[in-house]
Amino acid sequence: MKFQIDKYWILIVFILFFTLVGYSQENQKIENIIISHPEMRSTSGVFIHFIEKGNYTFKILKGTETVFSKELAEVKQISFKIDFSDFNIGLYQIIIRDKNDNLLYDKQILKE
């Protein structure tokens, strides 16, 4: 009888593990993001490679104010330039969201 209980526990753990692995892979939407000058000192190239083609929004915020926004329609990968020389000194937040407004990327950068 003890052997059967252990077998069921192993089965339950196995199912939970693969459910969680599948769930985490399903929610991963960005494969790679590169910002050539993340310190925001000059014009920077931004390269984003998404897992799947779709509609996304790229924003840079300073506090609650949007200082840069780019709609990315039906893209799987994209590159573009941002001129950070016009940005004032301070803390900025880079955010990428999908079409359902789910947060995919959130990083803070300090411009000195």
C-alpha positions, -999 to +999 in steps of 0.1 A: +000+000+000+028+024+008+043+019-027+010+030-043+009+062-022+044+071-032+036+064-068+006+088-067+027+115-050+053+112-077+026+115-104+011+146-087+045+163-084+053+154-120+020+170-133+025+201-112+061+206-124+052+204-161+022+226-156+043+253-140+071+250-167+045+252-195+028+282-178+061+301-174+071+295-210+036+307-222+040+340-204+075+347-217+071+370-247+106+387-250+135+366-261+161+394-261+163+431-257+195+452-263+199+489-257+233+499-271+238+528-246+218+519-215+234+547-196+214+571-219+243+593-228+239+595-265+218+582-294+210+546-286+200+517-307+172+495-293+168+459-305+140+438-293+134+402-303+100+388-293+091+351-290+060+356-311+048+382-337+023+406-322+014+442-312+035+458-284+041+492-268+075+505-259+076+534-235+101+554-215+086+572-185+100+598-161+078+595-130+043+593-145+052+614-176+058+595-209+089+609-226+091+584-254+065+560-268+065+537-298+037+514-310+051+482-324+025+466-348+027+430-359+065+427-352+086+397-341+118+417-340+125+454-344+153+479-340+151+517-338+170+547-324+164+570-295+182+603-289+188+604-252+207+637-254+175+656-250+165+638-218+171+656-185+191+640-157+170+617-136+155+582-131+137+568-162+117+536-166+116+515-197+084+495-201+072+471-228+036+459-228+017+435-251-017+443-268-036+431-237-016+456-215+004+428-198+038+440-185+066+422-204+096+443-195+103+469-168+137+483-161+148+516-144+178+535-157+194+565-141+207+593-165+235+612-148 
